[in-house]
Amino acid sequence: MNKKRSKIKKMWSKIFLVAFISFGMIPVFGRDTLVLSLDSAINYALDHNKKLINSRFTVDASAQQIKTSIAQGLPQASASLDYTNYMGAEAQLKMNPNAPPVTIQFNPTSNFRASINQLVFSGSYYVGLKLAKLAHKVSEQNYQKDILDVKEQTIQSYYMILITQKLIDILKENRANAQITFQKTNDLASAGVIEQTDAKKLAVMVASIDNALKSTERQLELGYNILRLQLGLQPGQAVTLSTDLAVIQQKYIRPGFSGNTFNISNNLDYQLVQLQNQMAEKQVLLKKSSFLPTLVATYSYTKKIKKPLFDITPKNMIGLTLSIPILSGGQRLAEVKQARINHDIARNTEALLTDQLTMTEKQLRYNYNNLLEQFESQKMNVEVAKDVLTHMNRKYKQGLISSLELTSANNDYLTAQSNYYSAMIKLLNAELALLKINNNL
Protein backbone atom coordinates (compact mmCIF):
# COMPACT_ATOMS: atom_id res chain seq x y z
CA MET A 1 0.00 0.00 0.00
CA ASN A 2 2.81 2.39 0.88
CA LYS A 3 4.60 1.55 -2.37
CA LYS A 4 1.45 2.31 -4.30
CA ARG A 5 1.07 5.72 -2.58
CA SER A 6 4.74 6.43 -3.27
CA LYS A 7 4.26 5.75 -6.99
CA ILE A 8 1.18 8.01 -7.09
CA LYS A 9 3.12 10.83 -5.39
CA LYS A 10 5.99 10.46 -7.87
CA MET A 11 3.54 10.53 -10.77
CA TRP A 12 1.86 13.74 -9.53
CA SER A 13 5.26 15.27 -8.88
CA LYS A 14 6.25 14.68 -12.50
CA ILE A 15 2.94 16.17 -13.73
CA PHE A 16 3.44 19.32 -11.63
CA LEU A 17 7.06 19.59 -12.79
CA VAL A 18 6.11 19.35 -16.46
CA ALA A 19 3.29 21.87 -15.98
CA PHE A 20 5.60 24.27 -14.16
CA ILE A 21 8.24 24.06 -16.88
CA SER A 22 5.66 24.46 -19.65
CA PHE A 23 3.97 27.49 -18.13
CA GLY A 24 7.29 28.95 -17.13
CA MET A 25 8.61 28.80 -20.70
CA ILE A 26 5.75 30.79 -22.22
CA PRO A 27 6.93 34.26 -21.15
CA VAL A 28 10.53 33.32 -21.94
CA PHE A 29 9.65 32.66 -25.57
CA GLY A 30 7.61 35.87 -25.66
CA ARG A 31 10.68 37.85 -24.58
CA ASP A 32 13.04 36.35 -27.18
CA THR A 33 14.99 39.05 -28.98
CA LEU A 34 14.68 39.15 -32.75
CA VAL A 35 18.16 39.74 -34.19
CA LEU A 36 18.02 41.22 -37.68
CA SER A 37 20.58 42.25 -40.23
CA LEU A 38 19.51 44.79 -42.83
CA ASP A 39 18.78 42.09 -45.43
CA SER A 40 16.93 39.84 -42.97
CA ALA A 41 14.85 42.81 -41.78
CA ILE A 42 13.78 43.47 -45.38
CA ASN A 43 12.89 39.81 -45.95
CA TYR A 44 11.00 39.63 -42.65
CA ALA A 45 8.99 42.74 -43.58
CA LEU A 46 8.11 41.28 -46.99
CA ASP A 47 6.69 38.19 -45.26
CA HIS A 48 4.89 39.81 -42.31
CA ASN A 49 4.01 43.41 -43.20
CA LYS A 50 0.23 43.74 -42.87
CA LYS A 51 -0.11 46.14 -45.80
CA LEU A 52 1.65 43.63 -48.06
CA ILE A 53 -0.54 40.80 -46.77
CA ASN A 54 -3.65 42.79 -47.77
CA SER A 55 -2.05 43.58 -51.11
CA ARG A 56 -1.50 39.85 -51.73
CA PHE A 57 -5.16 39.22 -50.87
CA THR A 58 -6.14 41.82 -53.47
CA VAL A 59 -4.08 40.00 -56.11
CA ASP A 60 -5.78 36.71 -55.20
CA ALA A 61 -9.21 38.36 -55.35
CA SER A 62 -8.50 39.74 -58.83
CA ALA A 63 -7.43 36.26 -59.97
CA GLN A 64 -10.79 34.92 -58.79
CA GLN A 65 -12.50 37.74 -60.68
CA ILE A 66 -10.95 36.42 -63.91
CA LYS A 67 -12.43 33.00 -63.16
CA THR A 68 -15.80 34.64 -62.52
CA SER A 69 -15.65 36.42 -65.87
CA ILE A 70 -14.70 33.20 -67.68
CA ALA A 71 -17.51 31.30 -65.97
CA GLN A 72 -20.11 33.68 -67.41
CA GLY A 73 -19.33 32.36 -70.90
CA LEU A 74 -19.44 28.68 -69.94
CA PRO A 75 -22.61 26.51 -69.98
CA GLN A 76 -25.04 27.45 -67.22
CA ALA A 77 -27.21 24.58 -65.97
CA SER A 78 -30.18 24.75 -63.62
CA ALA A 79 -32.86 22.36 -62.39
CA SER A 80 -36.21 22.74 -60.64
CA LEU A 81 -38.82 20.49 -59.08
CA ASP A 82 -42.40 21.66 -58.55
CA TYR A 83 -45.69 20.34 -57.21
CA THR A 84 -49.10 21.94 -57.83
CA ASN A 85 -52.40 20.98 -56.18
CA TYR A 86 -55.60 22.63 -57.50
CA MET A 87 -57.61 21.79 -54.36
CA GLY A 88 -60.25 19.72 -56.21
CA ALA A 89 -60.99 22.44 -58.76
CA GLU A 90 -63.07 21.46 -61.80
CA ALA A 91 -63.87 22.94 -65.18
CA GLN A 92 -66.90 22.33 -67.36
CA LEU A 93 -66.54 22.08 -71.10
CA LYS A 94 -69.72 22.17 -73.23
CA MET A 95 -69.04 21.00 -76.75
CA ASN A 96 -72.74 20.73 -77.86
CA PRO A 97 -75.53 23.02 -76.69
CA ASN A 98 -77.94 20.09 -76.64
CA ALA A 99 -75.57 17.80 -74.71
CA PRO A 100 -74.72 18.05 -71.02
CA PRO A 101 -71.35 19.69 -70.19
CA VAL A 102 -68.23 17.60 -69.70
CA THR A 103 -66.65 18.01 -66.30
CA ILE A 104 -62.81 18.10 -66.22
CA GLN A 105 -61.11 17.73 -62.87
CA PHE A 106 -57.69 19.36 -62.29
CA ASN A 107 -55.44 16.66 -60.90
CA PRO A 108 -52.28 17.53 -58.87
CA THR A 109 -49.21 17.89 -61.08
CA SER A 110 -45.49 17.62 -60.45
CA ASN A 111 -42.68 18.41 -62.89
CA PHE A 112 -38.90 18.09 -62.96
CA ARG A 113 -37.22 20.59 -65.28
CA ALA A 114 -33.56 20.89 -66.31
CA SER A 115 -32.15 23.51 -68.64
CA ILE A 116 -28.76 24.47 -70.06
CA ASN A 117 -27.90 27.91 -71.45
CA GLN A 118 -24.80 28.61 -73.50
CA LEU A 119 -23.61 32.07 -74.49
CA VAL A 120 -22.84 31.85 -78.20
CA PHE A 121 -21.83 35.43 -78.90
CA SER A 122 -21.49 38.57 -76.76
CA GLY A 123 -19.05 41.36 -77.51
CA SER A 124 -19.31 42.63 -73.93
CA TYR A 125 -18.28 39.21 -72.59
CA TYR A 126 -15.05 38.99 -74.59
CA VAL A 127 -14.00 42.58 -73.89
CA GLY A 128 -14.97 42.25 -70.23
CA LEU A 129 -12.76 39.17 -69.92
CA LYS A 130 -9.78 41.14 -71.26
CA LEU A 131 -10.55 43.93 -68.80
CA ALA A 132 -10.58 41.45 -65.91
CA LYS A 133 -7.15 40.19 -66.95
CA LEU A 134 -5.83 43.74 -67.14
CA ALA A 135 -7.31 44.48 -63.70
CA HIS A 136 -5.39 41.47 -62.38
CA LYS A 137 -2.18 42.86 -63.85
CA VAL A 138 -2.91 46.22 -62.21
CA SER A 139 -3.34 44.53 -58.82
CA GLU A 140 -0.04 42.70 -59.32
CA GLN A 141 1.62 45.98 -60.26
CA ASN A 142 0.22 47.67 -57.14
CA TYR A 143 1.56 44.76 -55.11
CA GLN A 144 5.04 45.33 -56.55
CA LYS A 145 4.75 49.04 -55.69
CA ASP A 146 3.78 48.13 -52.13
CA ILE A 147 6.85 45.87 -51.94
CA LEU A 148 9.05 48.80 -52.97
CA ASP A 149 7.39 51.06 -50.39
CA VAL A 150 7.81 48.53 -47.59
CA LYS A 151 11.44 47.95 -48.54
CA GLU A 152 12.16 51.68 -48.55
CA GLN A 153 10.38 52.33 -45.24
CA THR A 154 12.05 49.36 -43.56
CA ILE A 155 15.52 50.42 -44.71
CA GLN A 156 14.87 54.03 -43.66
CA SER A 157 13.77 52.88 -40.20
CA TYR A 158 16.83 50.66 -39.93
CA TYR A 159 19.13 53.55 -40.90
CA MET A 160 17.46 55.94 -38.47
CA ILE A 161 17.82 53.53 -35.55
CA LEU A 162 21.51 52.96 -36.24
CA ILE A 163 22.27 56.66 -36.55
CA THR A 164 20.22 57.53 -33.46
CA GLN A 165 22.06 54.84 -31.52
CA LYS A 166 25.36 56.30 -32.71
CA LEU A 167 24.32 59.75 -31.51
CA ILE A 168 23.37 58.26 -28.13
CA ASP A 169 26.81 56.66 -27.81
CA ILE A 170 28.48 59.99 -28.60
CA LEU A 171 26.27 61.84 -26.13
CA LYS A 172 27.02 59.31 -23.40
CA GLU A 173 30.74 59.60 -23.99
CA ASN A 174 30.47 63.38 -24.08
CA ARG A 175 28.39 63.41 -20.89
CA ALA A 176 30.92 61.24 -19.09
CA ASN A 177 33.78 63.56 -20.08
CA ALA A 178 31.73 66.63 -19.11
CA GLN A 179 30.85 65.14 -15.72
CA ILE A 180 34.52 64.44 -14.99
CA THR A 181 35.43 68.01 -15.97
CA PHE A 182 32.55 69.38 -13.91
CA GLN A 183 33.55 67.35 -10.83
CA LYS A 184 37.13 68.56 -10.97
CA THR A 185 35.99 72.15 -11.54
CA ASN A 186 33.49 71.92 -8.71
CA ASP A 187 36.21 70.64 -6.34
CA LEU A 188 38.45 73.56 -7.31
CA ALA A 189 35.59 76.01 -6.83
CA SER A 190 34.78 74.53 -3.42
CA ALA A 191 38.43 74.97 -2.46
CA GLY A 192 38.29 78.61 -3.58
CA VAL A 193 40.86 78.17 -6.33
CA ILE A 194 38.42 79.30 -9.07
CA GLU A 195 35.11 81.09 -9.21
CA GLN A 196 31.83 79.22 -8.57
CA THR A 197 30.56 80.66 -11.86
CA ASP A 198 32.81 78.30 -13.82
CA ALA A 199 31.40 75.29 -12.01
CA LYS A 200 27.82 76.48 -12.59
CA LYS A 201 28.46 76.94 -16.31
CA LEU A 202 29.79 73.40 -16.57
CA ALA A 203 26.78 72.15 -14.61
CA VAL A 204 24.53 73.76 -17.20
CA MET A 205 26.55 72.06 -19.97
CA VAL A 206 26.18 68.66 -18.29
CA ALA A 207 22.43 69.19 -17.88
CA SER A 208 22.12 70.24 -21.52
CA ILE A 209 23.93 67.09 -22.69
CA ASP A 210 21.77 64.98 -20.38
CA ASN A 211 18.57 66.49 -21.82
CA ALA A 212 19.80 65.90 -25.35
CA LEU A 213 20.58 62.29 -24.43
CA LYS A 214 17.09 61.67 -23.03
CA SER A 215 15.47 63.23 -26.08
CA THR A 216 17.58 61.09 -28.41
CA GLU A 217 16.74 57.94 -26.44
CA ARG A 218 13.03 58.70 -26.89
CA GLN A 219 13.65 59.11 -30.62
CA LEU A 220 15.38 55.74 -30.63
CA GLU A 221 12.34 54.05 -29.08
CA LEU A 222 10.11 55.76 -31.63
CA GLY A 223 12.38 54.44 -34.39
CA TYR A 224 12.07 50.90 -33.04
CA ASN A 225 8.28 51.22 -32.90
CA ILE A 226 8.19 52.34 -36.53
CA LEU A 227 10.40 49.40 -37.50
CA ARG A 228 8.16 46.99 -35.56
CA LEU A 229 5.18 48.35 -37.49
CA GLN A 230 6.95 47.72 -40.80
CA LEU A 231 7.93 44.21 -39.72
CA GLY A 232 4.42 43.36 -38.50
CA LEU A 233 5.67 42.74 -34.94
CA GLN A 234 3.91 43.19 -31.62
CA PRO A 235 4.67 46.52 -29.87
CA GLY A 236 6.64 44.86 -27.07
CA GLN A 237 8.81 42.62 -29.26
CA ALA A 238 12.52 43.11 -28.54
CA VAL A 239 14.59 43.76 -31.68
CA THR A 240 18.36 43.96 -32.11
CA LEU A 241 19.99 45.25 -35.30
CA SER A 242 23.13 43.35 -36.22
CA THR A 243 24.37 45.35 -39.24
CA ASP A 244 26.87 48.00 -38.22
CA LEU A 245 26.53 51.58 -39.45
CA ALA A 246 30.12 51.56 -40.70
CA VAL A 247 29.32 48.57 -42.94
CA ILE A 248 26.30 50.38 -44.39
CA GLN A 249 28.35 53.53 -44.93
CA GLN A 250 31.09 51.61 -46.74
CA LYS A 251 28.65 49.62 -48.88
CA TYR A 252 26.02 52.20 -49.82
CA ILE A 253 27.76 55.57 -49.93
CA ARG A 254 29.29 55.47 -53.41
CA PRO A 255 30.68 58.54 -55.21
CA GLY A 256 29.91 57.27 -58.73
CA PHE A 257 26.51 55.84 -57.90
CA SER A 258 24.40 58.67 -59.37
CA GLY A 259 25.85 58.26 -62.86
CA ASN A 260 23.59 55.33 -63.78
CA THR A 261 21.39 55.81 -66.85
CA PHE A 262 17.66 56.15 -66.13
CA ASN A 263 15.40 53.66 -67.92
CA ILE A 264 11.83 54.84 -67.48
CA SER A 265 10.37 51.51 -68.62
CA ASN A 266 11.68 49.94 -65.39
CA ASN A 267 9.75 52.38 -63.23
CA LEU A 268 6.69 50.81 -61.60
CA ASP A 269 4.61 53.98 -61.70
CA TYR A 270 5.21 54.21 -65.45
CA GLN A 271 4.29 50.54 -65.91
CA LEU A 272 1.13 51.06 -63.89
CA VAL A 273 -0.01 54.09 -65.89
CA GLN A 274 0.60 52.10 -69.10
CA LEU A 275 -1.74 49.38 -67.83
CA GLN A 276 -4.34 52.00 -66.92
CA ASN A 277 -4.03 53.38 -70.46
CA GLN A 278 -4.69 49.90 -71.86
CA MET A 279 -7.71 49.52 -69.59
CA ALA A 280 -9.09 52.86 -70.80
CA GLU A 281 -8.67 51.62 -74.40
CA LYS A 282 -10.54 48.40 -73.59
CA GLN A 283 -13.31 50.45 -71.95
CA VAL A 284 -13.90 52.11 -75.34
CA LEU A 285 -14.26 48.68 -76.95
CA LEU A 286 -16.56 47.57 -74.12
CA LYS A 287 -18.90 50.51 -74.71
CA LYS A 288 -18.83 49.90 -78.47
CA SER A 289 -19.76 46.25 -77.94
CA SER A 290 -23.08 47.37 -76.43
CA PHE A 291 -24.23 48.04 -80.03
CA LEU A 292 -23.70 44.34 -80.95
CA PRO A 293 -26.37 41.65 -80.57
CA THR A 294 -26.19 38.84 -78.03
CA LEU A 295 -26.92 35.21 -78.99
CA VAL A 296 -27.79 32.56 -76.39
CA ALA A 297 -28.56 28.85 -77.01
CA THR A 298 -30.95 27.00 -74.68
CA TYR A 299 -31.83 23.34 -74.12
CA SER A 300 -34.64 22.32 -71.76
CA TYR A 301 -35.86 18.92 -70.55
CA THR A 302 -39.12 18.38 -68.61
CA LYS A 303 -40.10 15.16 -66.85
CA LYS A 304 -43.76 14.82 -65.77
CA ILE A 305 -43.82 13.10 -62.39
CA LYS A 306 -47.58 13.63 -61.88
CA LYS A 307 -49.34 14.29 -65.19
CA PRO A 308 -52.63 16.14 -65.72
CA LEU A 309 -55.45 14.44 -67.57
CA PHE A 310 -54.78 16.53 -70.65
CA ASP A 311 -51.08 17.06 -71.43
CA ILE A 312 -49.46 18.04 -74.73
CA THR A 313 -46.21 19.59 -73.42
CA PRO A 314 -43.08 18.13 -75.11
CA LYS A 315 -40.27 16.80 -72.97
CA ASN A 316 -37.34 18.27 -74.94
CA MET A 317 -36.91 21.77 -76.25
CA ILE A 318 -34.00 23.60 -77.89
CA GLY A 319 -33.93 27.27 -78.86
CA LEU A 320 -31.88 30.33 -79.74
CA THR A 321 -32.38 33.83 -78.37
CA LEU A 322 -30.97 36.78 -80.28
CA SER A 323 -31.11 40.11 -78.43
CA ILE A 324 -30.66 43.09 -80.74
CA PRO A 325 -30.19 46.58 -79.23
CA ILE A 326 -32.11 49.14 -81.26
CA LEU A 327 -32.66 52.43 -79.46
CA SER A 328 -31.29 53.70 -76.16
CA GLY A 329 -32.05 57.39 -76.45
CA GLY A 330 -28.42 58.15 -77.29
CA GLN A 331 -27.14 56.63 -74.04
CA ARG A 332 -24.82 54.08 -75.65
CA LEU A 333 -23.34 56.66 -78.01
CA ALA A 334 -22.69 59.05 -75.10
CA GLU A 335 -21.02 56.27 -73.14
CA VAL A 336 -18.68 55.54 -76.06
CA LYS A 337 -17.72 59.20 -76.32
CA GLN A 338 -17.12 59.38 -72.57
CA ALA A 339 -14.89 56.27 -72.73
CA ARG A 340 -12.90 57.89 -75.57
CA ILE A 341 -12.39 61.02 -73.48
CA ASN A 342 -11.18 58.89 -70.55
CA HIS A 343 -8.78 57.15 -72.93
CA ASP A 344 -7.42 60.52 -74.07
CA ILE A 345 -6.95 61.51 -70.43
CA ALA A 346 -5.10 58.26 -69.75
CA ARG A 347 -2.75 58.82 -72.71
CA ASN A 348 -2.10 62.38 -71.63
CA THR A 349 -1.43 61.17 -68.07
CA GLU A 350 1.14 58.71 -69.40
CA ALA A 351 2.92 61.48 -71.33
CA LEU A 352 2.79 63.78 -68.29
CA LEU A 353 4.19 61.09 -66.00
CA THR A 354 7.02 60.46 -68.45
CA ASP A 355 8.08 64.11 -68.19
CA GLN A 356 7.66 64.15 -64.40
CA LEU A 357 9.68 60.98 -63.84
CA THR A 358 12.46 62.19 -66.11
CA MET A 359 12.71 65.48 -64.24
CA THR A 360 12.38 63.79 -60.84
CA GLU A 361 15.20 61.36 -61.61
CA LYS A 362 17.48 64.22 -62.64
CA GLN A 363 16.60 66.13 -59.48
CA LEU A 364 17.27 63.06 -57.31
CA ARG A 365 20.64 62.58 -58.96
CA TYR A 366 21.43 66.27 -58.42
CA ASN A 367 20.39 66.01 -54.76
CA TYR A 368 22.53 62.92 -54.28
CA ASN A 369 25.65 64.64 -55.60
CA ASN A 370 25.02 67.71 -53.41
CA LEU A 371 24.42 65.59 -50.32
CA LEU A 372 27.54 63.56 -51.02
CA GLU A 373 29.59 66.78 -51.05
CA GLN A 374 27.91 67.96 -47.86
CA PHE A 375 28.59 64.61 -46.22
CA GLU A 376 32.29 64.76 -47.02
CA SER A 377 32.40 68.33 -45.74
CA GLN A 378 30.64 67.43 -42.49
CA LYS A 379 32.98 64.47 -42.05
CA MET A 380 35.96 66.81 -42.12
CA ASN A 381 34.14 69.24 -39.82
CA VAL A 382 33.66 66.52 -37.19
CA GLU A 383 37.35 65.68 -37.22
CA VAL A 384 38.27 69.35 -36.79
CA ALA A 385 35.69 69.88 -34.01
CA LYS A 386 36.94 66.80 -32.18
CA ASP A 387 40.55 67.96 -32.36
CA VAL A 388 39.51 71.41 -31.09
CA LEU A 389 37.56 69.91 -28.17
CA THR A 390 40.48 67.68 -27.20
CA HIS A 391 42.83 70.65 -27.36
CA MET A 392 40.41 72.81 -25.32
CA ASN A 393 40.06 70.11 -22.66
CA ARG A 394 43.83 69.99 -22.34
CA LYS A 395 44.04 73.78 -22.06
CA TYR A 396 41.22 73.92 -19.51
CA LYS A 397 42.97 71.42 -17.27
CA GLN A 398 46.07 73.62 -17.44
CA GLY A 399 43.99 76.66 -16.55
CA LEU A 400 44.67 78.43 -19.84
CA ILE A 401 41.02 78.91 -20.94
CA SER A 402 37.70 79.56 -19.22
CA SER A 403 34.78 77.17 -18.82
CA LEU A 404 32.83 79.28 -21.31
CA GLU A 405 35.38 78.50 -24.04
CA LEU A 406 35.29 74.80 -23.16
CA THR A 407 31.48 74.79 -23.24
CA SER A 408 31.52 76.49 -26.63
CA ALA A 409 33.98 73.91 -28.02
CA ASN A 410 31.83 71.09 -26.66
CA ASN A 411 28.70 72.54 -28.26
CA ASP A 412 30.54 72.91 -31.57
CA TYR A 413 31.55 69.26 -31.42
CA LEU A 414 28.00 68.08 -30.69
CA THR A 415 26.66 70.27 -33.49
CA ALA A 416 29.26 68.88 -35.91
CA GLN A 417 28.35 65.30 -34.96
CA SER A 418 24.64 66.04 -35.37
CA ASN A 419 25.23 67.67 -38.78
CA TYR A 420 27.44 64.78 -39.87
CA TYR A 421 24.87 62.09 -39.11
CA SER A 422 22.08 64.26 -40.46
CA ALA A 423 23.99 64.51 -43.75
CA MET A 424 24.59 60.76 -43.69
CA ILE A 425 20.90 59.85 -43.27
CA LYS A 426 19.92 62.32 -46.01
CA LEU A 427 22.53 60.84 -48.33
CA LEU A 428 21.44 57.27 -47.63
CA ASN A 429 17.80 58.19 -48.19
CA ALA A 430 18.73 59.99 -51.42
CA GLU A 431 20.34 56.78 -52.62
CA LEU A 432 17.17 54.86 -51.70
CA ALA A 433 15.08 57.31 -53.74
CA LEU A 434 17.33 56.82 -56.78
CA LEU A 435 17.17 53.04 -56.43
CA LYS A 436 13.38 53.15 -56.02
CA ILE A 437 12.70 55.28 -59.08
CA ASN A 438 14.81 52.83 -61.13
CA ASN A 439 13.08 49.81 -59.51
CA ASN A 440 16.44 48.54 -58.25
CA LEU A 441 15.68 48.61 -54.54
HELIX and SHEET records of a PDB file:
HELIX    1   1 ASN A    2  GLY A   30  1                                  29    
HELIX    2   2 LEU A   38  HIS A   48  1                                  11    
HELIX    3   3 LYS A   50  ALA A   71  1                                  22    
HELIX    4   4 GLY A  123  SER A  190  1                                  68    
HELIX    5   5 GLN A  196  LEU A  231  1                                  36    
HELIX    6   6 LEU A  245  TYR A  252  1                                   8    
HELIX    7   7 PHE A  257  GLY A  259  5                                   3    
HELIX    8   8 ILE A  264  ASN A  266  5                                   3    
HELIX    9   9 LEU A  268  LYS A  288  1                                  21    
HELIX   10  10 SER A  289  PHE A  291  5                                   3    
HELIX   11  11 GLN A  331  LYS A  397  1                                  67    
HELIX   12  12 SER A  403  ILE A  437  1                                  35    
SHEET    1   A 2 LEU A  34  LEU A  36  0                                        
SHEET    2   A 2 VAL A 239  LEU A 241  1                                        
SHEET    1   B 4 GLN A  76  THR A  84  0                                        
SHEET    2   B 4 THR A 109  PHE A 121 -1                                        
SHEET    3   B 4 THR A 294  LYS A 306 -1                                        
SHEET    4   B 4 ASN A 316  SER A 323 -1                                        
SHEET    1   C 2 GLU A  90  LEU A  93  0                                        
SHEET    2   C 2 VAL A 102  GLN A 105 -1                                        
END                                                                             
